[in-house]
Each structure stands twice: as C-alpha cells, then as structure tokens.
Amino acid sequence: MVAYVARRFLQALPVLFGVTFVVFLLLYVTPGDPVELYMGQAGTVSPEEIARIRQEFGLDRPFLEQYGRFLWGVVRGDLGRSIIHRRPVAELIAERIPATMELSLFAALIALLVAIPVGVIAAVRRYSLLDSVGTLLSLVGVSMPGFWLGLILIILFSVTLRVLPVAGRMTYGTGLDPRTGFLLLDAVLQGNGRAALDVLRHLAMPALAMSAGMMAMTMRITRSSLLETIRQDYVRTARAKGVPEPRVILRHALRNALLPVVTAVALNLGALLGGNMVVETVFAWPGLGQRVVDAVKTRDFPLVQGCVLVYALTYVVLNLVADLSYAFLNPRISHGKEG
C-alpha cells in the first residue's frame, strides 16, 4: 500500500507542474501591470517608485527566472508575498480556507445524503414514478449553473419569504468565539446552540446552490452503476440462496457499485473546493474563492498563483483518496490485478 501511494504521488507531480506553469504563463502575458494598479490607488507616484516595487517582487525579471523563483519558493514552503496586501500569500490563503472547506463539505454532505439513497431506490424500482422524477430532477440539477440557482434561492428565501440571510457566515452578536475557523464546529464545541443554528441558516443557500450539480451527477451514476451490478451472477446467486433483498442490495451489490461513484464524488468535491468562486461571490461568502476573484481583478500574481497551487493540490489529494477507496472496496486493485 505504501508503494501504491508513493506511485500515485509521483504521477501527480507532472500535473502540479503543468498547472502552475500554464497559469503562470497566462498571468505573465495578460495585459496590465499589477504594480501600476496597486500604486494607482495611492495617487500620483513616480516611475522610480513603480520600478522599485517591480524589482522588489521580481516582476522586472524574465519569465523563466520568475517561474523558477516561484518553484524554488514552493519547495521551501514559501508562496511569496501579495502585491496588494503586502503580506505572505500563505497567510492570506490560510485565513480563507476554513470558510471554503466548511461550505464545500456541507454542500457535499447534502449532495451525498440525497443522491445515494435516491439513486439506490431508483435502481431497485426501475421505471417507477420515483425513478422518473429522480431522473428528471437530475437533468435539471446538471443543467442549472450554480450562480443562477443561488440568485433564485436568494429571491425566494431571502427577498420573498425572508427566512434565510442573504450573505455572510454568521450574524453579529451570536456570542460565538471563532477559534478553529470552522464556525459550525466552534459553535458545537462551545455548546452555543443559537450560534450553530445561525451558522446553519447562513450555510443553507450557498451549500444548496453548490451541491445541485454534484447531487444530480452522483444520483445518476449510482443508479446506472447499481443497475449493472444487480444483473451480475453473484447477486443472482445470493438471491437464490434466500438472502434477504435489502442485504443483497446493500451488502453485495452496492459495495461494488460504489467504485464509479467514488470517482464522481472525488472529482465533484474537488470541483466544489476549486469552482466555488462564483457562488462565494454571489453570497458574499468570505472564502478562498472570493479571494481569488479579488486577486484576479487586481492582478495580484503571487496570490493567484498560490491559490491555484492549493486548488491543484486539492484535486491531487482527492484523487489519491479515491484511489485508496478503490483499494478498500476492491483489494485486488492495490496489488495490480485490475485496471
């Protein structure tokens, strides 16, 4: 298993290198000077001052040298300093990661709690009314952009019904002392039920907007995979031996049907963590996605590059978790007997 994990990590290194190189190149060739944008906020500045700041951040050096300095910094654990905030990029990212992770994990939890049971029932009761309704809703969920669904939810629950807050993570004055950065966890650990309810109310709409696509895709994959699995000989054998139908489905068929579901969940969770920028902007959620949007607007190269590296690393780690899940669900994979 150790060799299996090490091999997967080595295979991921070219992916990380390629992603950072492409993003660095795109930022380099994009018109505009981030130093001029930043210094323009301070009024009239001399060309000498602009040249000094460009030299401070290494923006006056050739492209390959800038990229090499960035890679060397990453190896040493240094993501550089933000041009706009004048603070270490790692600190700026660390401030926003808890908010993004809390929102993404809550959205994934909603998606899985709905998608897998509905997919299983739809497969067991094929062509039933529930199957037809689930298939229709999954098509709608895949088709709806997250920002559009977010706006609809705001209009319905915040503007019309006025039952959910429109933005932010928590209402001021709940008495919560944020310690871990995960407000729901802090509220539970401190026994503050009022704050926990308030955090859940703020999480509800952005999490639902983010989870719709993952929910729809996971449900469809669960249904189709389980339909294929329940036709296998070992499932028919279990039924012939008199094994109760729920046990046949949940213990024998579902475990093998979960292999493609695990892949879909890992990729979708990576998409939730890395593609939450628009939803976070719609709901003014102070997460990493909103920080990336602001950094792109101001052309803050070090901050954008650091965030992209975090997103790429997230995808790599989640794919590794999916691979390890394969090995757990089917041990022959880790020994190279399948795939």
BALOBA-1460 file (C-alpha; in Angstrom, 3 decimals):
// residues 339
<rec num="1" residu="m" x="0.000" y="0.000" z="0.000"/>
<rec num="2" residu="v" x="2.874" y="2.398" z="0.755"/>
<rec num="3" residu="a" x="4.350" y="1.786" z="-2.691"/>
<rec num="4" residu="y" x="0.909" y="2.296" z="-4.213"/>
<rec num="5" residu="v" x="0.502" y="5.703" z="-2.513"/>
<rec num="6" residu="a" x="4.059" y="6.765" z="-3.410"/>
<rec num="7" residu="r" x="3.495" y="5.842" z="-7.063"/>
<rec num="8" residu="r" x="0.321" y="7.918" z="-7.185"/>
<rec num="9" residu="f" x="2.077" y="10.925" z="-5.665"/>
<rec num="10" residu="l" x="4.896" y="10.701" z="-8.212"/>
<rec num="11" residu="q" x="2.360" y="10.545" z="-11.020"/>
<rec num="12" residu="a" x="0.744" y="13.718" z="-9.682"/>
<rec num="13" residu="l" x="3.908" y="15.830" z="-9.740"/>
<rec num="14" residu="p" x="3.818" y="16.489" z="-13.536"/>
<rec num="15" residu="v" x="0.179" y="17.565" z="-13.168"/>
<rec num="16" residu="l" x="1.047" y="20.122" z="-10.486"/>
<rec num="17" residu="f" x="3.998" y="21.364" z="-12.541"/>
<rec num="18" residu="g" x="1.872" y="21.704" z="-15.691"/>
<rec num="19" residu="v" x="-0.960" y="23.559" z="-13.939"/>
<rec num="20" residu="t" x="1.336" y="26.071" z="-12.268"/>
<rec num="21" residu="f" x="3.299" y="26.654" z="-15.483"/>
<rec num="22" residu="v" x="0.171" y="27.313" z="-17.589"/>
<rec num="23" residu="v" x="-1.343" y="29.671" z="-15.016"/>
<rec num="24" residu="f" x="1.964" y="31.494" z="-14.545"/>
<rec num="25" residu="l" x="2.275" y="31.917" z="-18.317"/>
<rec num="26" residu="l" x="-1.300" y="33.216" z="-18.679"/>
<rec num="27" residu="l" x="-0.771" y="35.747" z="-15.904"/>
<rec num="28" residu="y" x="2.532" y="36.831" z="-17.461"/>
<rec num="29" residu="v" x="1.078" y="37.517" z="-20.929"/>
<rec num="30" residu="t" x="-2.123" y="39.176" z="-19.671"/>
<rec num="31" residu="p" x="-2.046" y="42.933" z="-20.419"/>
<rec num="32" residu="g" x="-1.692" y="45.305" z="-17.486"/>
<rec num="33" residu="d" x="0.784" y="45.916" z="-14.691"/>
<rec num="34" residu="p" x="-0.268" y="44.867" z="-11.171"/>
<rec num="35" residu="v" x="2.141" y="47.356" z="-9.598"/>
<rec num="36" residu="e" x="0.615" y="50.252" z="-11.532"/>
<rec num="37" residu="l" x="-2.872" y="49.093" z="-10.489"/>
<rec num="38" residu="y" x="-1.795" y="48.960" z="-6.863"/>
<rec num="39" residu="m" x="0.103" y="52.243" z="-6.861"/>
<rec num="40" residu="g" x="-2.711" y="53.955" z="-8.718"/>
<rec num="41" residu="q" x="-4.827" y="53.571" z="-5.577"/>
<rec num="42" residu="a" x="-2.338" y="55.719" z="-3.666"/>
<rec num="43" residu="g" x="-2.473" y="58.684" z="-6.037"/>
<rec num="44" residu="t" x="0.376" y="60.039" z="-8.143"/>
<rec num="45" residu="v" x="3.620" y="58.081" z="-7.802"/>
<rec num="46" residu="s" x="6.910" y="58.423" z="-9.591"/>
<rec num="47" residu="p" x="8.163" y="55.960" z="-12.210"/>
<rec num="48" residu="e" x="11.132" y="55.301" z="-9.939"/>
<rec num="49" residu="e" x="8.833" y="54.106" z="-7.145"/>
<rec num="50" residu="i" x="6.985" y="51.783" z="-9.546"/>
<rec num="51" residu="a" x="10.306" y="50.393" z="-10.797"/>
<rec num="52" residu="r" x="11.460" y="49.822" z="-7.214"/>
<rec num="53" residu="i" x="8.341" y="47.809" z="-6.325"/>
<rec num="54" residu="r" x="8.585" y="45.800" z="-9.555"/>
<rec num="55" residu="q" x="12.149" y="44.925" z="-8.609"/>
<rec num="56" residu="e" x="11.066" y="44.060" z="-5.042"/>
<rec num="57" residu="f" x="8.597" y="41.467" z="-6.331"/>
<rec num="58" residu="g" x="10.841" y="40.265" z="-9.154"/>
<rec num="59" residu="l" x="8.449" y="41.425" z="-11.873"/>
<rec num="60" residu="d" x="11.291" y="43.007" z="-13.836"/>
<rec num="61" residu="r" x="12.974" y="39.639" z="-14.444"/>
<rec num="62" residu="p" x="12.482" y="37.290" z="-17.443"/>
<rec num="63" residu="f" x="9.575" y="34.857" z="-17.396"/>
<rec num="64" residu="l" x="11.571" y="31.673" z="-16.808"/>
<rec num="65" residu="e" x="13.513" y="33.272" z="-13.982"/>
<rec num="66" residu="q" x="10.295" y="34.428" z="-12.309"/>
<rec num="67" residu="y" x="8.810" y="30.945" z="-12.634"/>
<rec num="68" residu="g" x="11.981" y="29.324" z="-11.342"/>
<rec num="69" residu="r" x="11.967" y="31.604" z="-8.292"/>
<rec num="70" residu="f" x="8.343" y="30.684" z="-7.670"/>
<rec num="71" residu="l" x="9.085" y="26.946" z="-7.836"/>
<rec num="72" residu="w" x="12.069" y="27.318" z="-5.533"/>
<rec num="73" residu="g" x="9.876" y="29.178" z="-3.072"/>
<rec num="74" residu="v" x="7.257" y="26.411" z="-3.200"/>
<rec num="75" residu="v" x="9.925" y="23.798" z="-2.460"/>
<rec num="76" residu="r" x="10.932" y="25.841" z="0.603"/>
<rec num="77" residu="g" x="7.297" y="26.306" z="1.652"/>
<rec num="78" residu="d" x="7.222" y="29.977" z="0.662"/>
<rec num="79" residu="l" x="4.419" y="31.068" z="-1.690"/>
<rec num="80" residu="g" x="5.677" y="34.638" z="-1.849"/>
<rec num="81" residu="r" x="4.118" y="37.938" z="-0.766"/>
<rec num="82" residu="s" x="0.944" y="39.528" z="-2.050"/>
<rec num="83" residu="i" x="1.477" y="42.658" z="-4.122"/>
<rec num="84" residu="i" x="-1.775" y="44.236" z="-2.962"/>
<rec num="85" residu="h" x="-1.958" y="43.096" z="0.664"/>
<rec num="86" residu="r" x="1.833" y="43.157" z="1.229"/>
<rec num="87" residu="r" x="1.515" y="40.034" z="3.365"/>
<rec num="88" residu="p" x="2.656" y="36.418" z="2.890"/>
<rec num="89" residu="v" x="0.407" y="34.551" z="0.449"/>
<rec num="90" residu="a" x="0.303" y="31.514" z="2.729"/>
<rec num="91" residu="e" x="-1.260" y="33.614" z="5.499"/>
<rec num="92" residu="l" x="-3.883" y="35.083" z="3.167"/>
<rec num="93" residu="i" x="-4.824" y="31.605" z="1.932"/>
<rec num="94" residu="a" x="-4.904" y="30.106" z="5.422"/>
<rec num="95" residu="e" x="-7.343" y="32.806" z="6.553"/>
<rec num="96" residu="r" x="-9.906" y="31.822" z="3.928"/>
<rec num="97" residu="i" x="-9.507" y="28.032" z="3.669"/>
<rec num="98" residu="p" x="-11.713" y="27.167" z="6.712"/>
<rec num="99" residu="a" x="-14.680" y="29.103" z="5.284"/>
<rec num="100" residu="t" x="-14.337" y="27.415" z="1.886"/>
<rec num="101" residu="m" x="-13.863" y="23.948" z="3.369"/>
<rec num="102" residu="e" x="-16.852" y="24.349" z="5.688"/>
<rec num="103" residu="l" x="-19.099" y="25.400" z="2.804"/>
<rec num="104" residu="s" x="-17.798" y="22.717" z="0.424"/>
<rec num="105" residu="l" x="-18.024" y="19.863" z="2.923"/>
<rec num="106" residu="f" x="-21.539" y="20.883" z="3.953"/>
<rec num="107" residu="a" x="-22.567" y="21.023" z="0.284"/>
<rec num="108" residu="a" x="-21.033" y="17.594" z="-0.335"/>
<rec num="109" residu="l" x="-22.832" y="16.182" z="2.706"/>
<rec num="110" residu="i" x="-26.176" y="17.448" z="1.415"/>
<rec num="111" residu="a" x="-25.469" y="16.003" z="-2.033"/>
<rec num="112" residu="l" x="-24.475" y="12.547" z="-0.763"/>
<rec num="113" residu="l" x="-27.301" y="12.236" z="1.765"/>
<rec num="114" residu="v" x="-29.798" y="12.852" z="-1.031"/>
<rec num="115" residu="a" x="-28.118" y="11.394" z="-4.131"/>
<rec num="116" residu="i" x="-27.032" y="7.921" z="-2.970"/>
<rec num="117" residu="p" x="-30.344" y="6.848" z="-1.332"/>
<rec num="118" residu="v" x="-32.355" y="8.239" z="-4.256"/>
<rec num="119" residu="g" x="-30.033" y="6.535" z="-6.748"/>
<rec num="120" residu="v" x="-30.336" y="3.195" z="-4.949"/>
<rec num="121" residu="i" x="-34.148" y="3.405" z="-4.767"/>
<rec num="122" residu="a" x="-34.356" y="4.477" z="-8.420"/>
<rec num="123" residu="a" x="-32.258" y="1.459" z="-9.467"/>
<rec num="124" residu="v" x="-34.229" y="-1.016" z="-7.332"/>
<rec num="125" residu="r" x="-37.563" y="0.404" z="-8.506"/>
<rec num="126" residu="r" x="-36.645" y="0.958" z="-12.099"/>
<rec num="127" residu="y" x="-39.202" y="2.808" z="-14.283"/>
<rec num="128" residu="s" x="-41.273" y="3.706" z="-11.224"/>
<rec num="129" residu="l" x="-42.609" y="7.200" z="-10.576"/>
<rec num="130" residu="l" x="-39.724" y="7.890" z="-8.179"/>
<rec num="131" residu="d" x="-37.230" y="6.784" z="-10.828"/>
<rec num="132" residu="s" x="-38.783" y="9.082" z="-13.428"/>
<rec num="133" residu="v" x="-38.929" y="12.062" z="-11.063"/>
<rec num="134" residu="g" x="-35.350" y="11.467" z="-9.897"/>
<rec num="135" residu="t" x="-34.080" y="11.272" z="-13.478"/>
<rec num="136" residu="l" x="-35.885" y="14.496" z="-14.394"/>
<rec num="137" residu="l" x="-34.555" y="16.349" z="-11.358"/>
<rec num="138" residu="s" x="-31.031" y="15.104" z="-12.031"/>
<rec num="139" residu="l" x="-31.182" y="16.539" z="-15.551"/>
<rec num="140" residu="v" x="-32.382" y="19.853" z="-14.149"/>
<rec num="141" residu="g" x="-29.641" y="19.819" z="-11.494"/>
<rec num="142" residu="v" x="-26.887" y="19.207" z="-14.040"/>
<rec num="143" residu="s" x="-28.232" y="21.950" z="-16.309"/>
<rec num="144" residu="m" x="-28.534" y="24.724" z="-13.696"/>
<rec num="145" residu="p" x="-25.481" y="26.962" z="-13.174"/>
<rec num="146" residu="g" x="-24.644" y="27.451" z="-9.512"/>
<rec num="147" residu="f" x="-24.807" y="31.249" z="-9.672"/>
<rec num="148" residu="w" x="-28.275" y="31.150" z="-11.288"/>
<rec num="149" residu="l" x="-29.619" y="28.767" z="-8.669"/>
<rec num="150" residu="g" x="-28.048" y="30.938" z="-5.981"/>
<rec num="151" residu="l" x="-29.856" y="34.024" z="-7.260"/>
<rec num="152" residu="i" x="-33.162" y="32.126" z="-7.394"/>
<rec num="153" residu="l" x="-32.674" y="30.944" z="-3.810"/>
<rec num="154" residu="i" x="-31.911" y="34.498" z="-2.668"/>
<rec num="155" residu="i" x="-35.045" y="35.830" z="-4.345"/>
<rec num="156" residu="l" x="-37.199" y="33.058" z="-2.872"/>
<rec num="157" residu="f" x="-35.889" y="32.589" z="0.667"/>
<rec num="158" residu="s" x="-34.321" y="35.974" z="1.437"/>
<rec num="159" residu="v" x="-36.307" y="38.559" z="-0.513"/>
<rec num="160" residu="t" x="-39.762" y="36.934" z="-0.698"/>
<rec num="161" residu="l" x="-40.032" y="34.671" z="2.363"/>
<rec num="162" residu="r" x="-37.336" y="36.399" z="4.449"/>
<rec num="163" residu="v" x="-36.402" y="33.229" z="6.298"/>
<rec num="164" residu="l" x="-32.702" y="32.952" z="5.400"/>
<rec num="165" residu="p" x="-29.875" y="35.530" z="5.429"/>
<rec num="166" residu="v" x="-28.669" y="36.677" z="2.051"/>
<rec num="167" residu="a" x="-24.912" y="36.809" z="2.702"/>
<rec num="168" residu="g" x="-22.072" y="36.223" z="5.141"/>
<rec num="169" residu="r" x="-21.240" y="33.381" z="7.527"/>
<rec num="170" residu="m" x="-22.783" y="34.485" z="10.809"/>
<rec num="171" residu="t" x="-24.927" y="37.230" z="12.285"/>
<rec num="172" residu="y" x="-23.153" y="39.682" z="14.539"/>
<rec num="173" residu="g" x="-23.907" y="39.250" z="18.242"/>
<rec num="174" residu="t" x="-24.386" y="35.483" z="18.463"/>
<rec num="175" residu="g" x="-21.804" y="35.220" z="21.213"/>
<rec num="176" residu="l" x="-19.594" y="32.767" z="19.317"/>
<rec num="177" residu="d" x="-15.829" y="32.853" z="19.827"/>
<rec num="178" residu="p" x="-14.261" y="31.705" z="16.497"/>
<rec num="179" residu="r" x="-11.217" y="29.573" z="17.219"/>
<rec num="180" residu="t" x="-10.785" y="26.921" z="14.516"/>
<rec num="181" residu="g" x="-12.168" y="28.971" z="11.626"/>
<rec num="182" residu="f" x="-14.948" y="26.384" z="11.184"/>
<rec num="183" residu="l" x="-17.838" y="28.283" z="12.737"/>
<rec num="184" residu="l" x="-20.235" y="25.341" z="12.934"/>
<rec num="185" residu="l" x="-17.616" y="23.237" z="14.703"/>
<rec num="186" residu="d" x="-16.816" y="26.115" z="17.062"/>
<rec num="187" residu="a" x="-20.496" y="26.518" z="17.911"/>
<rec num="188" residu="v" x="-20.882" y="22.805" z="18.663"/>
<rec num="189" residu="l" x="-17.715" y="22.641" z="20.766"/>
<rec num="190" residu="q" x="-18.788" y="25.700" z="22.767"/>
<rec num="191" residu="g" x="-22.336" y="24.401" z="23.204"/>
<rec num="192" residu="n" x="-23.768" y="27.529" z="21.601"/>
<rec num="193" residu="g" x="-26.981" y="26.295" z="20.012"/>
<rec num="194" residu="r" x="-28.065" y="29.773" z="18.933"/>
<rec num="195" residu="a" x="-24.828" y="30.310" z="17.028"/>
<rec num="196" residu="a" x="-24.968" y="26.818" z="15.484"/>
<rec num="197" residu="l" x="-28.483" y="27.470" z="14.164"/>
<rec num="198" residu="d" x="-27.411" y="30.848" z="12.825"/>
<rec num="199" residu="v" x="-24.389" y="29.347" z="11.032"/>
<rec num="200" residu="l" x="-26.594" y="26.634" z="9.505"/>
<rec num="201" residu="r" x="-29.020" y="29.294" z="8.245"/>
<rec num="202" residu="h" x="-26.131" y="31.096" z="6.543"/>
<rec num="203" residu="l" x="-24.790" y="27.837" z="5.107"/>
<rec num="204" residu="a" x="-28.096" y="26.597" z="3.705"/>
<rec num="205" residu="m" x="-28.454" y="28.561" z="0.461"/>
<rec num="206" residu="p" x="-24.836" y="28.644" z="-0.762"/>
<rec num="207" residu="a" x="-24.411" y="24.953" z="0.103"/>
<rec num="208" residu="l" x="-27.574" y="24.024" z="-1.787"/>
<rec num="209" residu="a" x="-26.502" y="26.109" z="-4.786"/>
<rec num="210" residu="m" x="-23.119" y="24.373" z="-4.839"/>
<rec num="211" residu="s" x="-24.450" y="20.855" z="-4.231"/>
<rec num="212" residu="a" x="-27.060" y="20.740" z="-7.012"/>
<rec num="213" residu="g" x="-24.696" y="19.603" z="-9.763"/>
<rec num="214" residu="m" x="-22.886" y="17.085" z="-7.571"/>
<rec num="215" residu="m" x="-26.194" y="15.730" z="-6.289"/>
<rec num="216" residu="a" x="-27.590" y="15.199" z="-9.778"/>
<rec num="217" residu="m" x="-24.472" y="13.547" z="-11.181"/>
<rec num="218" residu="t" x="-23.939" y="11.288" z="-8.169"/>
<rec num="219" residu="m" x="-27.548" y="10.133" z="-8.265"/>
<rec num="220" residu="r" x="-27.371" y="9.208" z="-11.954"/>
<rec num="221" residu="i" x="-24.058" y="7.373" z="-11.572"/>
<rec num="222" residu="t" x="-25.307" y="5.483" z="-8.502"/>
<rec num="223" residu="r" x="-28.434" y="4.400" z="-10.357"/>
<rec num="224" residu="s" x="-26.689" y="3.260" z="-13.535"/>
<rec num="225" residu="s" x="-23.853" y="1.506" z="-11.675"/>
<rec num="226" residu="l" x="-26.227" y="-0.343" z="-9.351"/>
<rec num="227" residu="l" x="-28.439" y="-1.378" z="-12.282"/>
<rec num="228" residu="e" x="-25.416" y="-3.002" z="-13.906"/>
<rec num="229" residu="t" x="-24.252" y="-4.642" z="-10.685"/>
<rec num="230" residu="i" x="-27.565" y="-6.257" z="-9.713"/>
<rec num="231" residu="r" x="-27.509" y="-8.196" z="-13.002"/>
<rec num="232" residu="q" x="-24.281" y="-9.975" z="-12.057"/>
<rec num="233" residu="d" x="-24.184" y="-13.701" z="-11.324"/>
<rec num="234" residu="y" x="-23.108" y="-13.366" z="-7.696"/>
<rec num="235" residu="v" x="-26.173" y="-11.200" z="-6.986"/>
<rec num="236" residu="r" x="-28.475" y="-13.776" z="-8.535"/>
<rec num="237" residu="t" x="-26.703" y="-16.485" z="-6.531"/>
<rec num="238" residu="a" x="-27.237" y="-14.569" z="-3.290"/>
<rec num="239" residu="r" x="-30.933" y="-14.241" z="-4.069"/>
<rec num="240" residu="a" x="-31.170" y="-17.939" z="-4.933"/>
<rec num="241" residu="k" x="-29.701" y="-18.779" z="-1.514"/>
<rec num="242" residu="g" x="-32.513" y="-16.866" z="0.159"/>
<rec num="243" residu="v" x="-30.528" y="-13.835" z="1.287"/>
<rec num="244" residu="p" x="-32.959" y="-11.015" z="2.159"/>
<rec num="245" residu="e" x="-33.280" y="-8.445" z="-0.629"/>
<rec num="246" residu="p" x="-32.096" y="-5.430" z="1.435"/>
<rec num="247" residu="r" x="-28.944" y="-7.346" z="2.359"/>
<rec num="248" residu="v" x="-28.393" y="-8.361" z="-1.272"/>
<rec num="249" residu="i" x="-28.617" y="-4.751" z="-2.395"/>
<rec num="250" residu="l" x="-26.736" y="-3.024" z="0.414"/>
<rec num="251" residu="r" x="-24.028" y="-5.570" z="1.210"/>
<rec num="252" residu="h" x="-23.396" y="-7.420" z="-2.046"/>
<rec num="253" residu="a" x="-24.393" y="-5.113" z="-4.901"/>
<rec num="254" residu="l" x="-23.903" y="-1.590" z="-3.559"/>
<rec num="255" residu="r" x="-20.301" y="-2.064" z="-2.423"/>
<rec num="256" residu="n" x="-19.166" y="-2.997" z="-5.929"/>
<rec num="257" residu="a" x="-21.402" y="-0.367" z="-7.494"/>
<rec num="258" residu="l" x="-19.696" y="2.362" z="-5.451"/>
<rec num="259" residu="l" x="-16.416" y="2.284" z="-7.431"/>
<rec num="260" residu="p" x="-17.547" y="4.733" z="-10.146"/>
<rec num="261" residu="v" x="-19.479" y="6.695" z="-7.509"/>
<rec num="262" residu="v" x="-16.269" y="7.237" z="-5.527"/>
<rec num="263" residu="t" x="-14.609" y="8.642" z="-8.646"/>
<rec num="264" residu="a" x="-17.504" y="11.008" z="-9.260"/>
<rec num="265" residu="v" x="-17.597" y="12.141" z="-5.636"/>
<rec num="266" residu="a" x="-13.832" y="12.831" z="-5.546"/>
<rec num="267" residu="l" x="-13.927" y="14.859" z="-8.758"/>
<rec num="268" residu="n" x="-17.056" y="16.740" z="-7.734"/>
<rec num="269" residu="l" x="-15.665" y="17.521" z="-4.302"/>
<rec num="270" residu="g" x="-12.571" y="18.927" z="-5.976"/>
<rec num="271" residu="a" x="-14.872" y="20.982" z="-8.191"/>
<rec num="272" residu="l" x="-16.697" y="22.248" z="-5.103"/>
<rec num="273" residu="l" x="-13.441" y="23.363" z="-3.484"/>
<rec num="274" residu="g" x="-11.972" y="24.799" z="-6.665"/>
<rec num="275" residu="g" x="-15.034" y="26.024" z="-8.532"/>
<rec num="276" residu="n" x="-16.807" y="27.854" z="-5.736"/>
<rec num="277" residu="m" x="-15.664" y="31.311" z="-6.794"/>
<rec num="278" residu="v" x="-18.917" y="32.427" z="-8.404"/>
<rec num="279" residu="v" x="-21.153" y="31.062" z="-5.626"/>
<rec num="280" residu="e" x="-18.975" y="32.651" z="-2.945"/>
<rec num="281" residu="t" x="-19.189" y="35.954" z="-4.796"/>
<rec num="282" residu="v" x="-22.988" y="35.740" z="-5.121"/>
<rec num="283" residu="f" x="-23.436" y="35.094" z="-1.395"/>
<rec num="284" residu="a" x="-20.527" y="37.328" z="-0.250"/>
<rec num="285" residu="w" x="-19.010" y="34.257" z="1.386"/>
<rec num="286" residu="p" x="-15.559" y="35.167" z="2.742"/>
<rec num="287" residu="g" x="-13.783" y="32.111" z="1.395"/>
<rec num="288" residu="l" x="-10.824" y="31.346" z="-0.815"/>
<rec num="289" residu="g" x="-12.894" y="31.610" z="-3.988"/>
<rec num="290" residu="q" x="-13.795" y="35.223" z="-3.305"/>
<rec num="291" residu="r" x="-10.155" y="35.954" z="-2.516"/>
<rec num="292" residu="v" x="-9.125" y="34.542" z="-5.909"/>
<rec num="293" residu="v" x="-11.708" y="36.699" z="-7.694"/>
<rec num="294" residu="d" x="-10.377" y="39.814" z="-5.954"/>
<rec num="295" residu="a" x="-6.784" y="38.814" z="-6.723"/>
<rec num="296" residu="v" x="-7.567" y="38.321" z="-10.423"/>
<rec num="297" residu="k" x="-9.226" y="41.738" z="-10.583"/>
<rec num="298" residu="t" x="-6.138" y="43.403" z="-9.130"/>
<rec num="299" residu="r" x="-3.704" y="41.101" z="-10.986"/>
<rec num="300" residu="d" x="-2.070" y="40.053" z="-7.733"/>
<rec num="301" residu="f" x="0.180" y="37.427" z="-9.368"/>
<rec num="302" residu="p" x="1.629" y="35.766" z="-6.241"/>
<rec num="303" residu="l" x="-1.784" y="35.403" z="-4.584"/>
<rec num="304" residu="v" x="-3.446" y="33.996" z="-7.709"/>
<rec num="305" residu="q" x="-0.591" y="31.538" z="-8.267"/>
<rec num="306" residu="g" x="-0.651" y="30.393" z="-4.634"/>
<rec num="307" residu="c" x="-4.414" y="29.822" z="-4.710"/>
<rec num="308" residu="v" x="-4.179" y="27.878" z="-7.974"/>
<rec num="309" residu="l" x="-1.487" y="25.671" z="-6.460"/>
<rec num="310" residu="v" x="-3.758" y="24.967" z="-3.477"/>
<rec num="311" residu="y" x="-6.643" y="24.080" z="-5.805"/>
<rec num="312" residu="a" x="-4.450" y="21.775" z="-7.913"/>
<rec num="313" residu="l" x="-3.081" y="20.085" z="-4.812"/>
<rec num="314" residu="t" x="-6.641" y="19.592" z="-3.573"/>
<rec num="315" residu="y" x="-7.563" y="17.761" z="-6.770"/>
<rec num="316" residu="v" x="-4.484" y="15.565" z="-6.487"/>
<rec num="317" residu="v" x="-5.177" y="14.658" z="-2.853"/>
<rec num="318" residu="l" x="-8.848" y="13.906" z="-3.538"/>
<rec num="319" residu="n" x="-7.931" y="11.674" z="-6.471"/>
<rec num="320" residu="l" x="-5.456" y="9.872" z="-4.215"/>
<rec num="321" residu="v" x="-8.218" y="9.379" z="-1.647"/>
<rec num="322" residu="a" x="-10.401" y="7.969" z="-4.423"/>
<rec num="323" residu="d" x="-7.628" y="5.551" z="-5.414"/>
<rec num="324" residu="l" x="-7.241" y="4.403" z="-1.810"/>
<rec num="325" residu="s" x="-11.005" y="3.939" z="-1.623"/>
<rec num="326" residu="y" x="-10.767" y="1.664" z="-4.662"/>
<rec num="327" residu="a" x="-8.188" y="-0.412" z="-2.840"/>
<rec num="328" residu="f" x="-10.513" y="-0.672" z="0.155"/>
<rec num="329" residu="l" x="-13.586" y="-1.563" z="-1.902"/>
<rec num="330" residu="n" x="-11.643" y="-3.962" z="-4.143"/>
<rec num="331" residu="p" x="-8.277" y="-5.023" z="-2.640"/>
<rec num="332" residu="r" x="-7.118" y="-6.544" z="-5.941"/>
<rec num="333" residu="i" x="-6.604" y="-3.031" z="-7.330"/>
<rec num="334" residu="s" x="-3.769" y="-2.187" z="-4.950"/>
<rec num="335" residu="h" x="-1.983" y="-5.399" z="-5.982"/>
<rec num="336" residu="g" x="-2.198" y="-4.535" z="-9.654"/>
<rec num="337" residu="k" x="-4.618" y="-7.347" z="-10.563"/>
<rec num="338" residu="e" x="-7.203" y="-4.957" z="-12.025"/>
<rec num="339" residu="g" x="-7.101" y="-1.770" z="-14.060"/>
